Structures are given as C-alpha cells and as structure tokens.
Amino acid sequence: MATWWAERAWLGGPGTAAGVVLRTQGERLAAVTPGATSPPPGAVILPGLTLPGMVNAHSHAFHRALRGRSEGGRGTFWTWRQLMYAASGALDPESYGRLARAVYAEMAMAGFTAVGEFHYLHHRPGGAPYQDPNAMGRALMDAARAAGVRLTLLDTLYLSSGFGDPPEGPQLRFADADARAWERRVDQLDEDASVKVGAAIHSVRAVGPPAMETAASWSARRQRPLHAHLSEQRSEHEECQRRLAATPLETMGRAGALDAAFTAVHGTHLSAMDVAQLAAAGGGCCLCPTTEADLGDGIGPFAALAEAGVALSLGTDSHASMDGFAEARGVEMGARLATGQRGVLDAPSLLQAATAGGARALGWDAGVLAPGRLADFITVAPGAAHLAGVPVGPELVFAATAADVGWVVVGGRAVVAGGRHLAVGDVAAELGACIADLWDRVG
Ligand SMILES: [Zn+2]
C-alpha cells in the first residue's frame, strides 16, 4: 500500500478536486479521496495537477528517427515513406530494442503511461524470418518494460504492396507468407501484467478482404483490440472505392472487422456514411493530428466523429511531435479550422480522448482515477512561464506541453520523478546515440 497526495486532480468532468489522496494497492488504485487539505503522513506529494496517464494509442517507434530529417523537403506522404523505408532497413532486434527503449522513455517523460505499437517490422531484410520469428516484437516488449510504460503490441498483418501486388524491397520485412502464418506467429507471443498483444490490419492496400477476415476473427476469438490505418490518404480512399466498390471502412465492415474492439486509425477521409457506420458498430477512431499535419494528409472529420459518439483516442504515430497535449488540442484546432466554430470538443472531452479513450482502444483498465482501476497517473507541474495565470483545470490541455510533466506513475510505481526518467536516466543522450547509429548504418 502506498499513499500519494495530489495538490489538485482531474477526476473527470469539467472541474478538478483539491487535496486528493490516492492510495494504491499493488498496481491498482484502492481509494481516491478528495478534500485532504494537507498530505497524510508518509504520502508522496504531487504538486500541480494530477491526471490519469495519457495513452499513446498509435505509435511506430522507429519513425522517431525521422524527426527533423523529413520535414524540410517538399513532397507528400509517399516521398516521406521512402525515407521511412530507408530507416526500417537498418534495424535488427538488438538495435531496434535499444532505440525503442529510448523512444518509450521519451514517451514516458511526456506523460504517456501506455502505448499501442502498430508493429509491422517483423522479419529480416529480404523477408526471411529471424530464428525466433517474433524477435522484433519481443524486443519491443522488453523495451517497453525497461522504459516503464504499458505496451499493447498491435502485431500488424501486411501482405501486399498495394491491393494485391506482392510486397517488394523494404516491404518484404513487413510481410508474413499469408494470414494463417501471421496468426500462428502472433499466437506465440506471451502477455504479462504490462504487455498485451493485439492485432492490426496495416491498411486496405496491404491486406485483402479474405485476410482481413482472419485478423477480425482472431481479434474476436482472443477478445483483443484490432486496429487499422484507414482512409489516411485521399488517393488510397479513392483507389479502394474503384477497386473494391466500397470505402475502406465498408471493406472492413464486410470482412467482419467492425465492432467495439475496432479502432480506425486516422479516418481523415471518412465519408459521412462511414462515420455513421463506425459509430453504429461501437468502434473507435484514433486521431494523430500532428502527424497528419506533418504529412499533409488533411484534417479529419473530427467534429462529425465526436457528434456521432465515436470513441476517440489519440496517437503520436510518426513522433514528429511527442506531446499528448499537442495531439489533444490539435484535434480541436483542426476542427476549428475545418468548421469555423470554436469549442467543437471541450477540454474534458480532449483529456478523455488522451486518457480513457486510449486505454479503451488498447484494452487497459486505466485512464480514470477511480478505485479498482490501474494506478497510472501523471502530474502537470506548476511553475513554467507559459502556464502562469492559466486556470488549474482541464483547460490546461490548451496550454501545457510534454515538458511540464513532472511525475509519471505506472501501476503504482514512479517511472518519472521531478521530470527525470528513473530507469533510463539521460534519455536525450541515449535517444541521440541510437538515432545517430541508425543513420550511420543507412549510410
Ligand atoms: Zn501509423
């Protein structure tokens, strides 16, 4: 049993509570009691505003190596992808494990307590499996454990280069022989208290309808999350309609993939019918506004999704930015730009997407400060000039940054204290070394 005293805490809804005592038992919250004007004896004091841990529902850890190297040039998603492919070719289980540990440590310091890794870098360059065909996935699991964040490894099915064309070049590392081979490989992965296994369909480009059915039935049988990149690119959305006479979302629906375990990632070009179908199925949508802006994907139908009641979550995806507050307000800013209206999603709704919405999408019983839930919480520390005079409430989502995160507690154990990662230490040096090493190998 441990005791924490939060100066203020967000317990859901429009306001905050003062003097909240959080008692943890093992990895869960045993009691959450507001109104303590001073810390109980022996309590760890959390200054500032305590929130449930943020959940990064969509990540490709190795894309972090592209930050600052791809933004300057002209081009599109498709030219960015060439650089991403170059990075993907230079990683092996050891180097990817080390890089991912540093990326997840940066993520923890930013206030993320769980990550959904949309993992498709499975095999050796050229496509031959490693001796352990899950060597890369297990390296990511070890990396998350070492960095202290929960991981849902969304093991990604990838079979074709584009609507049935065979994979080629860098894509050979991503592809399993067929959907059954993917399923057999994924069934060999073990879970534990901080690691779960889920499934992902890379996209309608990379997976045809029969294979989608295999992934959907695996998810239903194992009761695990199923994610898919969906309608991120307008050209992909339109090509799917031409080839399959259905939108990407309709295609997923026909394959039996749409249910409450399903999360559409991006959904930038979803039609009004798609939004209604996703809402009716009880599915979610993971928005990644900083990556979508970085890649020039477009502004998604954020307002329509929220209005339809689609469960929203957030992801930093390519890690062009690693800041959950920036993702959350990016949704509202995008909605304002697209609709000409302010306050499309209010501050509590944005925080909800950043916390409980992500936990739901990844299958964790977290994201709410309430007894019985996982004891995953963070603090926004006071003191930075850009927070001076800002009300200490959910509205902080419009002003706070990743650098304001002071404490990060996962399963009742401090991972970050006073802005320092307790296990990894100098995250900047470690991350810098891993990225330099990767580009050295690319040549
Ligand atoms: Zn992605």
Residues whose N, C-alpha, C, O or C-beta is under 5 A from the ligand:
A	BS01	ZN	D317
